[in-house]
Amino acid sequence: MRAAEAVGAFDSLFFTADGRLVEGGRSNVFLQLDGRWWTPPLADGALPGVMRGLLLEDPAWAAAERPLTRADLARAEAVVVCNALRGAVPARLAT
């Protein structure tokens, strides 16, 4: 997290050992792929955040769980990080 903050970032993303996206250090993450919103499944290690649950239940988002990879992240049309304090916030990737 300190490395992310040092470059002005709010969060950094965590991945499993085999490269599946899990979540952010302070947030859950959603990717828009082919017009649909996806978030990593709890089985991959994501925590059941309050805002994550609300977005999954919101028909306007039509979001669902599925395993997400680094390749999915690279091709995402949009990235949103969310938590109960900040809500859903559009994100951009910094390397």
N, C-alpha and C positions, 0 to 999 in steps of 0.2 A: 504494500500500500504506500509506503514512503516513496518508493520510486515513482509511482503513479502521481502522487501529490507533488513531487519535485518538478514535474513537467506540467503541472496545472490540471491534472486529471482528477475526477471525482472517485473513480473506482478502477479496479483491475479485474480482469476475468480469470476464472480458474477452470482448468481442464483436467480430465481424468488422465491416468498414465497412458492410455491409448488414444488420447486426443479428442475425447468428447467434451463439449462445452458443458459446464456445470452451473455456474452462477458468478456473480461478482462478489467481492469481499464485503460489500455493503448493500448488495441488492440482488434481486433476481433479474434475469435477462430474457427478453423476447426478441426474436428475429422475424422479419417479414421476408418470406420467400414465395415467389410466384403469387404475390397478392394476399397471402395467408400468414397469420401470426402463429409462431411456434415458440414453445419454451421447453427447456430440458425437463425430462421426467424426474420425479423424486428418486426413482430407482438408480439414477446416475449420480446421486449425491446432493441434488439441489434441496435446499431447505424450503419448507412450506410457508413462504412469506404471506403475510396478510394481503398485501397489494397483488401479489401473484395470484392468489385465490380469487380476488375480486375481478381481475382481468380475465381469468379463465371462465368465470361465471357470466361475464358481461357479453350479451349477444352481439353488441356492436363490434366487439373485437373478434368474435368467432375464433378464439385462440384454442389451441390444443397442445398436448405434450407430444414430443417425439425426440429421439436422440438427435443431437446437433453436433456437427463437426467443425473443425477449423475451416474446411472448404465451404461449408454453409455460411459461416461467419463472413468469409471473404466475398461471397456472392450475394449477401443479404441486401435487399432493397432499402431496409431501414433496421435500426437497432434501437431498442428501448430498454433502459434499466429502470427498475422500480423498487420502492420500499414504502413502508407505511408513513414515513416522515415526509418524503419528497414527492410521493405519488409516482406517476409514470413520466419519465423524462427521456426525450430523444437523445441518443448518444452518437458520437462519432468515434471511430477507432484511431488511436495514435500508436505508433510503433516505436 
